[in-house]
Amino acid sequence: MKQFNLKRFALLLAANSFLLQVYGFCQVVDSLEVTNPDSVYAALSEPEKRFARNAVAGLKVADGLEATLFASEPDVINPINIDVDHKGRVWVCEAYNYRPAVNGKSELGMGDRILILEDKNGDGKSDLTKVFYQGPEINAPLGIWVMGNKAVVSQSPYVWLFTDTDGDDKADTKEVLFKGIGGSQNDAGIHAFVFGPDGKFYFNYGNAGQQLVDGQDRPLLDKYERPIDFRQFKQGVVFRCEQDFTKVEIMAENFRNGFEVAVDSYGTMWQSDQEEPGNGGDRVSYVMENGNFGYIDEMTGASWRLNRTNLEDEIPRRHWHQNDPGVVPDLLETGSGFPMGMTIYEGELLPRKYWDQIVLADAGQNYVSAFPVQNDGAGYKSNGIIPIVEGAKDKWFRPTDVCVAPDGSLIISDWYDPVIGSNQMKDKSRGRIFRVAPTATPYKIPVFDLNIPEQAVQALQSPNLSMRYMAWNACIKHGWNAEPFLEELFNKYNANPKLRARALWVLNRIEGFNYRALDIGFRHLNPNIKITALRAVRQRNSDPTEYIKRLTADPDPQVRRECALAINHNHTYEALDVWLQLAKQYKGRDRWSVEALSIGAYDQWERIFPAWLERAGAKPGSTDAGKDIIWLARTRQAIPYLTDLAADTSVSFKSRLRYFRAFDFFRAGYEKSQALLNVLTVNSSDRIEVSKLALLHLDKSFVTNSQQGLNALNKLLDETYGTDHYIDLMTRYELESENDRLLKLALDKSNEVLGRDAGGLLLEQAGISYVTQKLESMNETKKSALLASIQTVGSTESVYLLRNVALNADEPASVRKNAARYLGASWPGEEAVVRLLREDRLNGDIKVAALEGVKNAFREEIKVQLAPYFPKSKEEIESNKPTNSKEKRKRRSRKDRS
């Protein structure tokens, strides 16, 4: 056999294009001894790289694994979300009609499809494609969940339930489960439902969702039969509900756009979240129950971009308010991408390093990867990413979802497009589905007879969620007949703990269950089994406090975390005692633990904090744990202790910023204001910084109506005059008595950032009449200096002033030229220059100065509009000269005719 030669192969490509088209690229390569597959792929033309037959060649697959093309265009186009049913069939939501306002209306003139793809012979490739449903109302759905003959399809403003009643794989009925959801044709609308080990459904929406009602427009009722007030919850939300879609619970809030929830066998929730693009802040979170995840400011609703005290050093952390009290920490930030579907791999077909790990499809970063998670105090950490499939050679690879099939292989959907994000798509003709498994592993789906209790319990151990759903319900239906097999699985000493947890969840829901397994669970050595037992009993008992108390002294911080979460909204004396015991064991420096304590104390700080003080001793803020609890406590009783920590000069100023930030989480009140005034009296080497922070956190009206406050403010203004501190204080307090000093600062520092800040602030708070009056009485030098100080403001007033001075023939020439030059220092000013040039109102040196001010314009459209007004360079003049006598005669002829 001849050795593979790249040049020979290129000639072969050119000479045998017909052969390539008929027999396929792979068959030609098979006739050669290929020593470098990457070189083969690189030798393809760009159009050839896009052929489905080359799809796998464009991927980099982890060692020991193999990707096969399960399905591709034309059978599937633009798959945005998938599910794999208990038979191993792949159900696909297509999104051909995605964002028609941006990408153009569908050429098909019909709605999107819900497909069923089936591999009939076990070779890992789809042999049969069926259209389960297609209708005009289906336009770019974001989620699908399959349960036997039913499919839940999520697409704002609706969630639909489609049912196949006659077994022909076609939807016969359609029901609206939920409606009124924001985010139509928006990535941040309603997303997919998934099955939890507790028999409930979990789902989410992004920050466009806003609210939902049931299919009859009735308000949703929570598990306490109370209407849910969606105004109380911020941004993206995670939900849980029963299988009949009632008793909806809000599990966590304040995400931007979590695309899919993943729930492991212990009932722990995980979710990725999309940042505002370009800030490196995509993240994966452990979804702590009832947690606030920090996308917007809890108190003000302000964006992460707004400056605040104790600002995080890194933008990704800043994006999620990670330094704020009451915000659950991120598991990890994953950079700038487009994280979409995710799952927990609880199979055993893939290599062990992927077992029980988060698996995420990131369309922006062109990969499907695992994120190994380790315990970290009461929470978790992940030290890195293990790639599974990467679009290393083909950047059109845009994985949108990943599911686990019944055999333990991964099924991955690929949107396949040159772009992702910004609501755009450039390719509307392609889409792929891949299967990833160990090399040469057939696609063999286990079959169970769920009418037999023992086999139903065997099916419960499947890595596939749809199979587990079917098995879970079959076990519940069998009831006591399934109990011996479930108890055998739960008590099997060498069984995987996650399988034991699944058995415990089902046992907990069987009518007449005798609690024997739960008692064992509470005494189990494995912390995750204890956590599962506690979560299970909470779903069964209206007051599980007696069970919670069994675990409050547990040595494992994650178990204690779960106890703290379990007493949220529990106002009994027993719950208070639980919280105090947990707080006593907290040693500090574990953000997960203290946030769990905060969630447990929610809306109960008024009774919890004084009880804690009684046990904390004379100096509650002297320990790391005490500092954390004071920092988080939402009661005015904590303010004196917070004040002591903020004023403690024995520690660094930077480490005290967290306490000043904590003051922002109290509404304006006398206690808060008086405490901050007391901070102003502390003498230390960093007194100015401390005083400034105190004044910036004080209520403005309190300071201006308090002689003590005014004295402190005026003293600090004197001490900080000529610095950024002075500008910060003036921005907040806008004292009219300081206008003349602001003016002086603007004149003295007009060519520095400080002077321009002063000039802009002066114009904003003193008004245009004040500035105009001052200009009239100034000499040329001072006029130019004052105009320089407002050049970058870009407000209507600043542009008006600069424009009028530039056009005013009564002003000195030097002042007019400077005004014209400064006019182009802001974007609105650039637009004003363009208008003046078009109106031919600028002449001579004034025009030259104005053009000098806009010569570095950033916006392309402004550059184009300005180009005709700039003098041509010598090179441009030379390039436009006639190059021969014939052209010269043409020019003379045109001149003569004119």
RONUVEX-11761 format. One record per residue (C-alpha): x, y, z negated. Coordinates in steps of 0.2 Angstrom, whole numbers, padded with zeros to 4 digits, always signed. Layout:
BEGIN
XYZ...
This chain:
BEGIN
+0000+0000+0000+0007+0017+0005+0010+0030-0009-0002+0044-0010+0005+0060-0001-0004+0077-0003+0000+0083+0014-0005+0067+0022-0021+0068+0012-0025+0086+0018-0023+0081+0036-0034+0066+0033-0047+0078+0026-0047+0089+0041-0047+0074+0054-0060+0064+0045-0073+0076+0038-0087+0066+0046-0080+0051+0036-0080+0061+0020-0098+0066+0023-0104+0049+0027-0094+0038+0015-0090+0050+0001-0074+0057-0005-0072+0043-0018-0071+0030-0004-0058+0038+0005-0047+0040-0010-0050+0022-0015-0040+0017+0001-0025+0026-0006-0015+0024-0021-0019+0040-0030-0005+0045-0042-0012+0062-0047-0031+0064-0048-0029+0082-0053-0020+0086-0037-0033+0077-0027-0047+0088-0035-0036+0104-0032-0034+0100-0014-0053+0101-0011-0060+0116-0004-0071+0127-0015-0087+0121-0006-0082+0103-0008-0078+0105-0027-0097+0109-0029-0103+0093-0021-0111+0081-0034-0100+0067-0029-0085+0077-0036-0093+0082-0052-0084+0070-0063-0067+0074-0055-0069+0092-0061-0071+0087-0079-0058+0083-0092-0064+0069-0104-0057+0064-0120-0045+0049-0121-0055+0032-0122-0071+0040-0115-0078+0040-0098-0090+0052-0090-0102+0046-0077-0114+0056-0066-0131+0050-0072-0141+0062-0061-0139+0077-0050-0146+0088-0037-0158+0087-0028-0166+0075-0042-0163+0088-0055-0160+0107-0054-0155+0119-0068-0158+0108-0083-0159+0119-0099-0164+0106-0112-0165+0087-0113-0171+0073-0124-0168+0054-0123-0183+0043-0127-0183+0026-0136-0181+0018-0119-0166+0027-0115-0174+0038-0102-0169+0056-0100-0182+0069-0101-0177+0086-0093-0184+0104-0094-0179+0113-0078-0177+0131-0078-0177+0136-0060-0189+0150-0063-0176+0158-0076-0177+0177-0078-0186+0182-0061-0184+0200-0065-0165+0198-0064-0163+0183-0053-0177+0185-0041-0194+0176-0040-0194+0157-0037-0193+0152-0019-0203+0137-0023-0218+0147-0028-0223+0135-0042-0219+0132-0060-0204+0122-0067-0204+0103-0069-0203+0091-0084-0194+0076-0077-0191+0058-0083-0175+0050-0076-0173+0032-0078-0158+0020-0076-0166+0003-0071-0151-0007-0069-0140-0002-0084-0125+0006-0073-0127+0023-0082-0135+0031-0067-0153+0036-0064-0162+0026-0051-0179+0033-0053-0185+0051-0055-0203+0055-0061-0212+0072-0063-0220+0071-0080-0228+0088-0078-0226+0104-0067-0238+0119-0068-0237+0138-0065-0237+0141-0084-0220+0132-0086-0207+0145-0082-0189+0142-0090-0194+0132-0105-0181+0131-0119-0184+0115-0127-0192+0097-0126-0194+0084-0139-0201+0067-0134-0211+0055-0146-0217+0040-0137-0230+0045-0124-0230+0063-0130-0219+0078-0127-0217+0094-0136-0212+0108-0124-0206+0125-0131-0208+0141-0121-0212+0158-0128-0226+0163-0131-0232+0144-0132-0227+0127-0139-0237+0114-0129-0240+0096-0133-0242+0085-0117-0249+0068-0118-0249+0053-0106-0264+0044-0111-0264+0030-0097-0246+0025-0097-0241+0031-0079-0228+0044-0085-0239+0058-0080-0246+0071-0093-0265+0069-0094-0269+0081-0108-0261+0098-0113-0263+0106-0130-0257+0122-0137-0249+0119-0154-0242+0137-0157-0244+0153-0148-0241+0172-0150-0222+0169-0150-0211+0183-0144-0197+0181-0131-0205+0176-0115-0192+0173-0102-0179+0176-0116-0165+0165-0122-0170+0171-0140-0187+0164-0140-0194+0148-0146-0183+0132-0145-0183+0114-0146-0191+0103-0160-0181+0089-0168-0185+0074-0179-0179+0074-0197-0176+0059-0208-0190+0065-0220-0202+0062-0205-0204+0081-0202-0201+0091-0187-0188+0105-0187-0187+0119-0175-0181+0137-0173-0183+0153-0163-0171+0167-0160-0173+0186-0165-0185+0188-0151-0198+0176-0158-0205+0187-0172-0220+0177-0177-0231+0163-0172-0249+0157-0175-0258+0140-0172-0266+0135-0156-0283+0143-0161-0275+0160-0165-0276+0157-0184-0262+0162-0196-0250+0148-0201-0252+0142-0219-0236+0136-0229-0235+0121-0240-0244+0130-0253-0259+0134-0241-0254+0153-0241-0254+0163-0225-0236+0166-0219-0231+0184-0218-0218+0185-0205-0214+0203-0209-0205+0197-0224-0192+0187-0213-0178+0194-0203-0173+0190-0185-0170+0172-0180-0178+0159-0191-0177+0140-0194-0194+0131-0197-0200+0114-0204-0217+0107-0202-0227+0090-0204-0229+0079-0189-0247+0086-0187-0239+0103-0185-0246+0110-0201-0238+0116-0218-0225+0126-0209-0210+0131-0220-0197+0144-0216-0181+0136-0221-0168+0150-0217-0168+0167-0209-0157+0181-0201-0149+0172-0187-0147+0180-0170-0151+0166-0158-0149+0148-0165-0152+0138-0150-0156+0121-0158-0156+0114-0176-0148+0097-0180-0153+0087-0195-0142+0073-0202-0149+0058-0211-0147+0066-0228-0158+0080-0223-0144+0093-0221-0147+0106-0207-0134+0113-0195-0136+0126-0182-0125+0136-0170-0129+0154-0167-0125+0166-0152-0117+0182-0156-0119+0199-0147-0108+0194-0132-0090+0199-0131-0086+0200-0150-0079+0182-0153-0093+0179-0166-0102+0163-0160-0103+0152-0175-0109+0136-0183-0118+0136-0199-0123+0124-0213-0141+0130-0215-0143+0132-0233-0161+0131-0238-0169+0148-0240-0153+0157-0235-0150+0174-0227-0137+0172-0213-0133+0190-0211-0136+0196-0193-0143+0212-0199-0141+0222-0215-0153+0215-0228-0159+0231-0235-0159+0243-0220-0160+0232-0205-0144+0241-0198-0133+0232-0185-0117+0225-0189-0109+0239-0179-0113+0252-0192-0099+0256-0204-0102+0250-0222-0092+0248-0238-0081+0233-0240-0081+0230-0221-0074+0213-0215-0057+0214-0207-0061+0202-0193-0075+0207-0180-0083+0189-0180-0085+0190-0199-0091+0208-0198-0104+0202-0185-0113+0192-0198-0110+0203-0214-0100+0190-0222-0094+0201-0236-0111+0206-0242-0119+0198-0257-0133+0187-0253-0127+0181-0236-0123+0162-0234-0105+0160-0227-0102+0153-0209-0095+0136-0207-0084+0142-0193-0083+0155-0179-0081+0147-0162-0076+0163-0152-0086+0170-0137-0096+0158-0127-0114+0152-0126-0118+0139-0139-0134+0129-0134-0139+0112-0139-0132+0102-0153-0134+0085-0162-0126+0075-0176-0118+0060-0169-0123+0046-0180-0119+0032-0168-0104+0020-0168-0101+0017-0149-0089+0032-0148-0072+0032-0157-0073+0034-0176-0067+0052-0176-0083+0057-0169-0094+0048-0181-0106+0059-0192-0099+0075-0184-0108+0090-0176-0108+0089-0157-0111+0105-0148-0114+0110-0130-0106+0127-0126-0111+0133-0109-0100+0149-0111-0084+0139-0115-0087+0125-0103-0086+0111-0116-0095+0098-0127-0085+0096-0143-0086+0089-0160-0083+0099-0176-0077+0088-0190-0084+0094-0206-0076+0092-0223-0083+0096-0241-0077+0113-0247-0083+0116-0265-0102+0117-0265-0101+0119-0246-0092+0114-0231-0077+0118-0219-0071+0113-0202-0053+0114-0198-0055+0113-0179-0063+0107-0163-0061+0090-0155-0066+0092-0136-0076+0078-0129-0079+0084-0111-0072+0100-0104-0074+0109-0088-0055+0111-0087-0055+0111-0068-0073+0115-0064-0078+0131-0073-0095+0129-0066-0098+0116-0079-0111+0124-0091-0117+0111-0103-0134+0116-0110-0138+0101-0121-0132+0085-0129-0142+0070-0135-0138+0053-0142-0145+0038-0132-0151+0023-0141-0135+0013-0136-0124+0027-0145-0118+0035-0129-0120+0054-0126-0131+0062-0113-0126+0079-0107-0136+0092-0097-0126+0103-0085-0134+0120-0079-0120+0121-0066-0117+0139-0062-0103+0151-0059-0110+0162-0072-0118+0161-0089-0126+0174-0100-0132+0192-0096-0148+0183-0091-0140+0179-0074-0139+0164-0063-0130+0163-0046-0134+0145-0041-0152+0139-0040-0149+0123-0031-0139+0112-0043-0139+0103-0059-0131+0088-0067-0134+0075-0081-0119+0066-0087-0117+0050-0098-0101+0049-0109-0096+0032-0117-0081+0022-0119-0074+0016-0102-0084+0003-0092-0098+0002-0105-0115-0003-0098-0130+0007-0102-0139-0006-0112-0154-0001-0122-0159-0011-0138-0177-0017-0138-0187-0019-0154-0204-0025-0158-0210-0011-0170-0226-0022-0174-0214-0033-0184-0208-0024-0200-0191-0031-0200-0188-0025-0183-0195-0008-0187-0182-0006-0200-0169-0012-0188-0175+0002-0176-0174+0015-0190-0155+0012-0189-0154+0018-0171-0143+0033-0167-0157+0040-0156-0169+0052-0163-0184+0046-0153-0181+0028-0158-0180+0033-0176-0196+0043-0175-0205+0028-0168-0197+0016-0181-0201+0029-0195-0219+0029-0191-0220+0010-0189-0213+0008-0206-0225+0020-0214-0239+0010-0205-0233-0007-0211-0232+0001-0229-0228-0012-0242-0224-0025-0229-0209-0015-0223-0204-0011-0241-0193-0027-0244-0183-0024-0229-0181-0005-0233-0175-0009-0250-0163-0022-0243-0156-0009-0232-0155+0004-0246-0147-0008-0258-0135-0016-0246-0118-0011-0254-0108-0011-0238-0121-0002-0228-0117+0015-0220-0123+0028-0233-0133+0037-0219-0143+0021-0216-0146+0019-0234-0152+0038-0235-0164+0034-0220-0172+0019-0230-0174+0030-0245-0183+0044-0235-0196+0031-0228-0198+0022-0245-0202+0039-0253-0217+0041-0241-0225+0024-0242-0241+0025-0252-0239+0017-0269-0220+0017-0269-0214+0013-0286-0199+0025-0287-0187+0011-0291-0176+0016-0276-0177+0034-0281-0171+0030-0298-0156+0021-0291-0153+0036-0279-0151+0048-0294-0138+0036-0302-0129+0032-0286-0110+0036-0284-0112+0044-0267-0116+0062-0269-0125+0062-0253-0137+0049-0259-0141+0059-0274-0144+0074-0264-0156+0064-0253-0165+0057-0268-0167+0075-0275-0173+0082-0258-0185+0067-0256-0193+0069-0273-0195+0088-0270-0206+0084-0255-0216+0072-0265-0218+0081-0282-0226+0098-0285-0215+0101-0300-0199+0090-0298-0190+0099-0312-0188+0084-0323-0179+0075-0309-0168+0091-0305-0162+0091-0324-0155+0073-0321-0142+0081-0309-0138+0098-0317-0122+0091-0325-0116+0081-0310-0098+0082-0307-0100+0085-0289-0103+0104-0284-0113+0100-0269-0125+0090-0280-0126+0105-0292-0129+0116-0277-0144+0106-0272-0151+0108-0290-0149+0127-0288-0158+0127-0271-0172+0116-0279-0178+0129-0291-0181+0143-0279-0198+0150-0283-0199+0139-0298-0204+0150-0313-0205+0137-0327-0194+0137-0343-0186+0121-0337-0181+0129-0321-0173+0143-0331-0163+0131-0342-0157+0122-0326-0151+0138-0319-0142+0143-0335-0133+0126-0335-0128+0127-0317-0121+0145-0320-0111+0138-0336-0103+0125-0325-0098+0138-0311-0080+0142-0312-0079+0156-0299-0071+0157-0282-0084+0146-0273-0095+0157-0261-0106+0142-0258-0110+0139-0276-0114+0157-0280-0125+0159-0265-0135+0144-0270-0136+0151-0288-0143+0167-0280-0156+0158-0270-0161+0148-0285-0163+0165-0295-0173+0174-0281-0187+0185-0287-0182+0179-0305-0167+0190-0309-0177+0200-0322-0179+0185-0333-0163+0175-0328-0150+0189-0330-0153+0193-0349-0154+0175-0353-0137+0173-0344-0130+0188-0354-0134+0180-0370-0123+0165-0365-0110+0174-0356-0102+0182-0371-0097+0200-0375-0087+0203-0359-0098+0194-0345-0087+0202-0331-0071+0195-0338-0071+0179-0329-0071+0175-0310-0088+0167-0312-0095+0182-0321-0089+0194-0308-0098+0184-0295-0114+0183-0304-0114+0201-0308-0110+0205-0290-0125+0195-0284-0138+0199-0297-0153+0209-0291-0159+0217-0307-0156+0235-0313-0150+0226-0329-0134+0222-0320-0130+0239-0315-0119+0244-0331-0109+0228-0328-0107+0232-0310-0101+0249-0314-0088+0243-0326-0081+0231-0312-0081+0246-0299-0072+0257-0311-0059+0244-0317-0042+0252-0313-0033+0236-0318-0037+0228-0302-0034+0234-0284-0045+0247-0276-0048+0235-0261-0054+0221-0273-0067+0233-0281-0075+0238-0264-0087+0223-0266-0095+0230-0281-0098+0247-0273-0106+0238-0259-0117+0229-0271-0125+0245-0276-0132+0246-0259-0144+0232-0263-0153+0242-0276-0166+0254-0272-0163+0272-0277-0166+0274-0296-0161+0283-0311-0150+0269-0318-0141+0266-0302-0138+0285-0299-0132+0288-0317-0120+0273-0316-0112+0280-0301-0110+0297-0308-0101+0289-0323-0089+0281-0311-0085+0299-0305-0078+0303-0322-0065+0289-0322-0047+0296-0321-0035+0284-0311-0023+0285-0297-0036+0281-0285-0049+0293-0292-0052+0302-0276-0056+0286-0266-0067+0280-0280-0076+0296-0282-0079+0297-0263-0087+0279-0263-0098+0283-0278-0104+0299-0269-0107+0290-0253-0118+0277-0262-0128+0290-0273-0145+0295-0267-0143+0312-0258-0157+0321-0266-0151+0315-0284-0134+0323-0281-0141+0340-0274-0154+0341-0288-0142+0337-0302-0129+0350-0308-0118+0336-0314-0119+0328-0296-0116+0345-0287-0101+0349-0298-0093+0332-0294-0097+0334-0276-0090+0351-0275-0074+0346-0284-0071+0332-0273-0074+0343-0257-0061+0355-0263-0049+0340-0267-0052+0332-0250-0053+0347-0239-0044+0344-0223-0045+0325-0223-0057+0311-0217-0064+0310-0234-0070+0328-0233-0079+0324-0216-0087+0308-0223-0094+0318-0238-0100+0332-0227-0108+0320-0215-0119+0313-0229-0123+0329-0239-0123+0342-0225-0120+0357-0237-0124+0373-0229-0112+0382-0241-0098+0373-0232-0101+0379-0214-0088+0392-0215-0075+0379-0221-0080+0367-0208-0078+0381-0195-0060+0384-0201-0056+0366-0200-0062+0365-0183-0052+0380-0177-0036+0374-0186-0037+0356-0180-0046+0358-0164-0033+0347-0154-0034+0333-0167-0048+0320-0170-0051+0328-0187-0055+0345-0180-0066+0338-0166-0076+0329-0180-0077+0345-0189-0083+0354-0174-0096+0341-0170-0103+0341-0187-0103+0360-0188-0114+0361-0172-0125+0347-0178-0129+0354-0196-0127+0373-0193-0135+0374-0176-0131+0382-0160-0136+0399-0165-0123+0399-0179-0109+0393-0167-0114+0405-0153-0114+0420-0166-0096+0415-0172-0090+0414-0154-0096+0431-0150-0085+0439-0164-0069+0429-0160-0054+0433-0150-0048+0422-0135-0038+0410-0144-0051+0406-0157-0064+0405-0144-0055+0392-0135-0051+0382-0151-0069+0382-0156-0074+0376-0139-0060+0362-0139-0067+0356-0156-0084+0352-0148-0078+0345-0131-0081+0327-0135-0098+0328-0144-0108+0325-0129-0124+0332-0136-0136+0343-0127-0131+0358-0137-0112+0356-0134-0114+0353-0116-0125+0369-0115-0112+0379-0124-0097+0374-0114-0107+0376-0097-0113+0393-0101-0096+0399-0107-0088+0392-0091-0101+0401-0080-0101+0418-0090-0092+0431-0080-0091+0442-0095-0080+0430-0104-0061+0431-0103-0054+0420-0088-0043+0409-0100-0059+0405-0111-0069+0401-0095-0056+0389-0088-0054+0380-0105-0073+0378-0106-0074+0371-0089-0060+0359-0093-0068+0353-0110-0084+0351-0101-0078+0334-0094-0073+0327-0110-0089+0318-0113-0100+0307-0102-0115+0320-0102-0102+0333-0099-0095+0324-0083-0113+0323-0077-0115+0342-0080-0099+0345-0069-0106+0334-0055-0122+0345-0055-0112+0361-0055-0101+0356-0041-0116+0350-0030-0125+0367-0034-0108+0376-0029-0108+0386-0045-0089+0383-0048-0076+0393-0039-0058+0396-0039-0048+0393-0055-0064+0388-0064-0067+0374-0052-0049+0368-0053-0051+0368-0072-0067+0358-0071-0060+0345-0059-0045+0343-0070-0056+0339-0085-0065+0325-0075-0050+0318-0066-0049+0303-0078-0068+0299-0077-0071+0281-0082-0087+0277-0074-0086+0271-0056-0102+0280-0050-0095+0297-0057-0079+0294-0048-0088+0291-0032-0098+0307-0034-0083+0318-0039-0072+0311-0025-0077+0324-0011-0072+0338-0022-0054+0334-0026-0041+0341-0014-0034+0327-0002-0016+0321-0005-0003+0323+0008-0004+0304+0012-0023+0305+0014-0021+0320+0026-0008+0311+0036-0018+0295+0037-0033+0305+0045-0022+0313+0058-0025+0308+0077-0012+0295+0081-0012+0298+0100-0015+0311+0114-0032+0303+0118-0038+0306+0100-0031+0323+0100-0041+0327+0116-0057+0320+0107-0054+0332+0093-0051+0347+0104-0067+0342+0114-0077+0341+0098-0070+0358+0092-0074+0366+0109-0092+0359+0108-0094+0366+0091
